[in-house]
Amino acid sequence: MYQLIKPIFFRFDPEKVHYFVVKRLKWFHDHFPLGKTILRSSFDVNIKGLEREVFGIKFKNPVGLAAGFDKNGEYIEALSDLGFGFIEVGTVTPLPQPGNDKPRMFRLEEDSALINRMGFNNKGVDTLAERLRLLRGKHKDIVVGGNIGKNKNTPNEDAVSDYVKCFDRLFDVVDYFVVNVSSPNTPGLRALQEKEPLMNLLNTLQQRNQKDGISRPILLKIAPDLTNEQLDDIVEIVMHTGIAGVIATNTTIDRNGLYTAEKVTNEAGGLSGKPLTIRSTEVIKYLSDKSNKAFPIIGVGGIHSPQDAKDKLEAGASLVQLYTGFIYEGPAIVKRICKELLVK
């Protein structure tokens, strides 16, 4: 069904279509008679043998939704009923911000890819925290990760305070945190991936990571464009700071080997989708081998099929996430991956 209507969706601006679809998904889930039942029976995945326990959290299955799809936590219940084992919200910043000028998302259909330069558009951490507080009152079984960043106008020398504000505000309402210093769409943000500022940021968060005897897993989301020497630094940083793990990878600024016309591929922003499949898997394997599997990795980037997910898990990932593949392949991709993971 999705493949029949996808050509209609793809005739329109991708950002407008995104909000059109998720708003109607939420309406169908919340207000249509038997809407929840229909979604769950069609897409939800509760299959014995798929459960995972990673960094102390139990996941009903290893396939999650990556950050960026539901920045403000508005659609978590409906998305969870599409089969995802966990939902990552954000990237959220301390203050609301509109993001970059539109248009800021572009389809590369010949490459099954997207370019986005959204720029951390979100309603601010207070709005997200309150929405998650209400969600927790109804659903304690949905695993939610909080992806945190800095406001565009916050200089890098003050960036730690932005991450701390988001961390403190979300501590009681998320299951794990993701520190996003790898988006290419906030000026200067990727400089925070350098060893010294990154160590300072992560150590600061770890020092605050205790409340009433509870701590939250902190993960670092990294770019696919790092060199092996920089990946070596990442391994050292993770081990030294004691954070829970890594998400590999964010979008890429590389444009090599694309088939789509240059007028689209030359758009500024981060590239996601199939062109990232191989590179993200390479990064996962490098980190896993280099660290001797010392920490969990969530694999994301170019997962468009069950085999893509298997490749990342075999490379060393403990869990995987979808975004662009979910858009191109449709909601059935989650159940297809999960069923295939049961096949030995």
Residue, then its C-alpha position, 0 to 999 in steps of 0.5 A: m500500500y505505501q509503495l502505491i501512495k509514495p509517488i504522490f507524497f514524493r511530488f510535494d515538498p518533503e518537509k510539508v509531506h512529513y508533517f502532513v503524514v505524521k499529523r494524520l498518523k497521530w489523528f488516526h491513532d488517537h481518534f479513529p475508531l480502532g485506530k490503535t488496534i489496526l496499527r498494532s495488528s498491522f505493524d507492531v512487533n512483540i516477538k519472543g526472541l527479539e528482546r535485547e538488554v543494552f546499557g541496562i535498558k530492556f528493548k522489545n526489539p532492536v529496531g528504533l527510530a532515529a532522532g530528527f523524525d519526532k523532534n518535539g515528542e509529539y507522535i511517540e505513541a503512534l510511532s511506537d505502535l508501528g513496531f519500533g523498539f524505541i523512539e529517539v526524540g530531538t535534537v532538542t535545545p534549551l530554547p526554542q528555535p525555528g531552524n534554518d530557512k526553508p526549503r531545507m530538506f531535499r529528496l535524492e530519489e535516484d540515490s534513495a537519499l535525503i539532504n537536510r539542513m534543518g538546523f535543530n528546529n524545535k520547540g525547546v526543552d521545556t516543551l519536550a520535557e512536559r510532553l514526555r512527563l505526560l507520556r510517562g504517566k500513561h506509558k512506562d514501557i515505551v523506551v525513549g531517548g533524548n537527543i540533546g544539542k546547543n542553540k545556534n546562537t550559543p558560542n562553542e565556548d558556552a556550549v556545555s551549559d546548553y547541554v547541561k540544561c537539556f540534560d537536567r531538564l530531561f533526566d526524569v523523563v528519558d531512558y537514555f541521552v544522546v549527545n549530538v555534536s555531529s550535525p553539519n547544520t549548526p555552524g561550528l558544532r562539529a568542532l565539539q567533536e575534537k578531543e579536548p572539548l568533547m572530553n570536557l563536555l562528556n565529563t561534565l555530563q557524567q558528573r551530573n549523571q546521578k539523581d536519587g541513586i539513578s543514572r542514565p546511559i549517555l551515548l555520543k552520536i558521531a559523524p561518518d566523516l571522521t578519519n581512523e585517527q579521529l575514531d581512535d580518539i572516540v574510542e579513547i574518549v568513550m573509555h575514559t569518560g565512561i559513557a555508555g556507548v556510541i551512535a554511528t553515524n549521523t549524516t555525511i557532508d560527502r557527495n561522492g558517487l551520487y546519481t541525482a542531478e547536481k542542482v540537488t546534490n550541491e544543496a548544503g546539509g547532511l546527506s542520509g540514506k543509501p549512500l551512507t549504508i557502507r560507510s556507517t557500517e565501516v565505522i561501526k566495525y572499526l569502533s567495535d574491533k578497535s575497542n574489542k567490543a568494549f561498549p555498545i553501538i547503535g547503528v544508523g545510516g542507510i538501512h533500507s532492508p533487513q540485510d542492511a540491518k543485519d550487516k550493521l548488527e554483524a559489524g558490531a552494533s547492538l541496536v539499529q535505527l531508521y530514518t531515511g529508510f523508513i521514509y523510502e520503504g514505508p512502515a512495514i520495513v520495521k516488521r520485515i527487519c524484525k522477522e528477518l532477524l529471527v531467521k538464523 
